[in-house]
Amino acid sequence: MEFYFTQIGAVLMLSFVTFSLSYSINKSANRYLAILFGVVSVMITLSLLGEYFFEEWFVVDVVNESIKFLIPAFLYLSVYHFVNAPKHFIKKHYVVFVPFIVVTMVLMLLNSTETTLTFLENSYEMLDVVFIIAFIICFVTTFCIVIKMLLRHRKTVLKLHANKQGVTLDWLYRLLLVFPLLLIIYLVFEMSSEENYAVSFSNGVLFIILFYCGFHIVQQREIFDVIPTQQLPEEDESFSKSDLKKEALIDENLALEIANKLDKLMIEEKPFLNKNLSLALLAEKLNTRTHILSFVINTHHNVNFYAYINMFRLAHCKALLKNPKKQHLSMEGVAYEGGFGSKSTFNTLFKKQIGITPIQYKKAENQ
């Protein structure tokens, strides 16, 4: 029982921390993620109440059967809002609650009369198998959809940010890969005769995952830090289509003027030294819109925003490595002074572009 209370406390704390972040960072996404953790805490609480305080355990278990269908729904909504940042709840997303509504209605119908209640008690094992299969289908479908969204986001975000740390949602991607493991544990628990061992193992894994979530959730960055006059579209596909239409209307002279201003800004003010520089922040400095600036970078330099900014960062770091007054800096120090968010990103990009590691370059230049 003590472990149940520890789990409930950990999930509630995680839900509270996530919800508190929703006031400042990735607002809608964190709210849905907080609700997801809240649903998990309710399920654990009901499991505790049913096992230790209710004689008719199956009644509480029946309630849990419907509640667990909210997990795929809020998982989808949180991931969708992380990668798209829509301004409002989209009506078509009501469909994610259909499995929960259907299961709830079926269970309410089975509990409506003595006859149906008797049928529920006598056929509970068969219905349990049906609910398990339905949940697996719902979960696997949602899981595939959100993984696809995250993979697409990895490419899209490079158009908006010059530093991937905290905005590529790698922590969420890795976390989602743990869910199949939890599903397997859940199925083993449902079919296992050694329930105590299955429960202990699944509880231990869940506890580790909760702390893993908390560690990464608090390190988030705002993904779509768009200034008020520059609203993002609600779909990545529509973003691409609208971009094409807008780019066709951009005057060549205007694009050339912005390109010249951009080059001058990069040389004189060095905004690339800001590790959290984004397309929106740079567009604000140039008094233009994000899609115009993105178009200018793509057409005049044939690279995306991420590659363009890191090109200047690498040049700055090369100068630091050759500078006699900066020889005391470690590779991590060079990376941070050059605007990179991490030493690993700096090393990877440096070797990819220059052909040798930063340490090898430093030795070669200072022999």
N, C-alpha and C positions, 0 to 999 in steps of 0.2 A: 504493500500500500504506500510505503514511504516513497518508493520510486515513482509511483503514479503522481504523487503530490509534487515531486521534484520536476517531473516532466511538465505538468500543468503550469508550474511557476516559470519554467524556462520558456515555454511557448508564449505565455502571456507577456513576459518581459520582452521577448522578441517582437511580438505584435505591437507592444507599446512603443518600443524604440523605432520600429519601422514607420508607425503612424506619425510619430513626432518628426521624422525626416520629411514627411509629406507636406509640411508647412514651408519647406525651403528648397528641397531637391526632388526632381522628378515626381511632382505632386500626386497626380492621379495614379501613376504606376505603384507608388509606395503605399497608397491607401488601399488599393486592391490586394497588394501583397500582405498588408497588415490584416485585412479581412481573412485572407487565406490562412494565416497563422491562427487567427481567432477561431476559424472553423475547426482546425486541428485541435485546438485546446478544448473546444466543446466536445469533440469526439472522445478525447482522452478522459474528460470529466464524466461523460455519460458511461464510459466503460468502467470507470471507478465506481460510480453509483450503482450501476447494474450488477457488478460483481460482488460488492460488499454490502449494499444497503437494500437491494430489491430482491424479493423472493422470486418474482416472475421476471427473470433476467431477459427472456426473449422480447418482452415489451420494449425495454430500453434498446435492445439490439436492433429491433425493427426501426426505431427512430434513427439510430445510427446509420442504418442502411440507406436512408434517404439523404441524410446530411452529407455523407461522404461524396455524393455526386456533385456537391458544391465545390469540391477541391479542383477538379478539372476546369470548372467554369471560371473560378477566380484566378487560377493559374494562367489561363488563356488571356483574361482581361489584363492582368498585371504585365505580362510579357508584351502584349499588343501596345499598351500605353508606354512601356519603356522604349519600344522601337519606333513608334509613330507619333506619340504625343498629341493625340487629337484634342481639340478644344472642348468637346462635349461627348457625352456617352452616345455611341452610335446605335441607332435603333436595331440594326440587323444583328447586334450582339445579344439581343434578348434570346436568340436561339440557343445560346450556350446553357441557358437555364432549363431548357426543355426536358432533358433527362431527369433533373431533380424534381421538376413539377410532375412528370409522369409517374415516377416512383412514389412520390408523396401521395398522389391521388389514388394509386393502386393500394397503398398501405392503409390510407384512410378508409377506402371502400371495404377492405378486408377487416377493418376494425369497427365497422359501422353497426353490425348486428351480431347477435350471439352465434348465428349459424356460420357467418363468414369468419368470425373470430375463432370458432372451433376448427374450421377448415385451415385457418392460418396456423394454429397450434399443431394440427396433425400433419400439415404439409410444409412445415417450416424448413426442413432440410432441403426439400426440392426447390422451394422458393429461394432459399439461400444460394443455391447453385445458379439459379436464373439471374439473381441480382449480381453475383460475382462475375458471370459472363458479360452482363450488361455493363458493369463497371469497367471491366478490362477493355471492352470495345470503346467505351467513352474515353477512357484514360489514354489508350494507345493512339486513338485518332487525335486527341488534343495534343499529346506529346509530339507527334509527327509535325503538326501544324506549327507549334511554338518553336521547335528546333529549326524548321524552315525559315521562320521569321527572324530568328537570331542569326542564322547564317547569312541571310540577306542584309541584316543590319550591319554585320562586320564589314561589308563592302561599302554600304551607304555612308557609314559614319566617317569614313576617310575623306568624304567630300565636305565635311563640316568641321572636323577637328584635326589639329596638327600633333596631338598627343593622344595615344590610344588608351593610356592608363585610366581606368575607371569609366570609360564611355563605350568600350566594346562589349561590355556585359559578359566578359569571359567567366566571371564568378557565377553568374546566373546560368550560363551555358553548362559549366561543370556541375553545378547544383542539379540541373535538370537531368543530367546523366545518372544521378544517384537514384532518381525516382523509379527507374526500372528495377533496381535492386530492392527498393522498398516494396514494389509490387510483387516481386518473387517471394520476399519474406512474408508478405500478407497471404499469398496463396499457400505457402508452406504451413503457415499458422492455421489456415482454414482446413487443410487436409491432414494436419499432423495429429497423431494420437498422443504425442508427447507435448502437450500444449504449454507446459511450464517452460520447457527449453525454448520453444518457438517464441513465446512472449518475452522472455528475458533477452534473447538475441535481438529481436526486432526493437525492443525498447532501448537497448544499448546503441544500436545503429541510429535510431531516431534522435537520441540524445546528442550523439556526435554531430549529426547533420545540423541540429539546431544551433550549436555553437559555431559550426562552420558558416552557417547563414549569417549569424550575428556579426562575426568577424568581418565579412565582406560587405554586408549591407551598410555598415557605418562608414565605409571608405568610398561610397559613391560620389560621382560628380554629376553636375547637371549636364544632361546629354544634349538637349535642344535649347541652349541658352540664347534664344532669338529675341532681339529687341522688339518692343511692342508693335512697331509698324511693319514687322516682317513675320507674319504668321506662317507656320509650316502647314502644308497640306495634310490631310488625314490619312493618306495612303502613300506608300512608297511608289506604287505604280502610277498613281495620279501625279506624284511629284515629278516623275520622269516625263510624263506627257505634257504637263504644264510648263516644265522647263523648256521643252522643245519649242512650244508655241511662243514663249516669252523671248527665247534666244533669237528666233526668227525676226523679232521686232526690234532688236537692239541695233542701234545705229553704229556703223563702223567707226565713225569719228568719235562717238562717245566711248566706245570700247577702247580705242587707241588712247584717248585722254585718260581713262581710268588706269590703263596699263602703265602709262608714264608716271601717273601719281603713285601707283603701287610700287614701282621700282624705286622711286625717290624716297618713299616712306620706309621701305625695307632697308635702304642704305643709311638714311639719316637717323631714324628713330629706333631701328632694330626691334620691331614688335615681336619677332620670332624668339627673342630671349624669354618671353613670357611662356612658361611651360603649359599654361592653360589657354593659350591663344586658340580662338575658334574662328570660323568663317564669319559668323555674325559680328564678333568684336572687331575684326579687321574691316568688314564692310561699314561698320559704324564710324570707324576712323576716317574712312574715305568718303563718307556721306553718300553711300550708294546702297543698293539692295543685294542680298546674298546671292540670288540667282544670276545677277549681272556680273558680280565679282567672280563667281564660279565659272561663268562662261568665259570671262577674260583670261583667267588662269589656264583654263583648258585649251583655249584657242591660241593664245600667245606663247604658252610654255609647254603645251602638249602633256601636261601632267595634272593630277588632281591636287586639291588643296594640301593634303597631308604630305605628298611628295615635294610640293613646291616649298613649303615652309621648312621642311627638314633638309632641303638642299642648302638653304642659308645657314641652318644650324650646323651642318657638317662643315661648311666653309669656315664658320666662326670657330669651331672646335679645332680644325686644322691649324688655324692661326694661333690658337692657344697652345697647341702642342709644340709649335715652333718658337713661341715667344720665350726668350731666356728668363723673363721675369715671372713666368707662370709654370716653371718647371717643378715647383713644389706641389702643384695640384695633383691629386690622385686621378685615376680615370673616372671615378665617380664624380669628383669635383669638376672635371672638365665637362662631363655630360650635363651636369646641372647648370654650370655657367653658360653652356651653349643652348640652354632651353629645353633639353630633353627631360622627360619625366622619370627615366630610369637608366641605369648603367647598361642593362641588357639590351634595351632598344638602341642605345647609342652604339654599342659594340656591333650589333647585328647590321644596322644600316651602314655603319662605317666600313665594315668588311665587304659588304655587298657592293658599295659604290666605289671604294678605293682599291679593294682587292687584298688588303692586308689589315691586321688588327690595329687599333689605336696605339698600342704599346710598340708594335713593330714600326709603325710610322714615326713615332716619337724618337725611337732609337736611331732610325735611318736619317732623320732630319737634324739630329743633334750630335752626330759623330764628329 
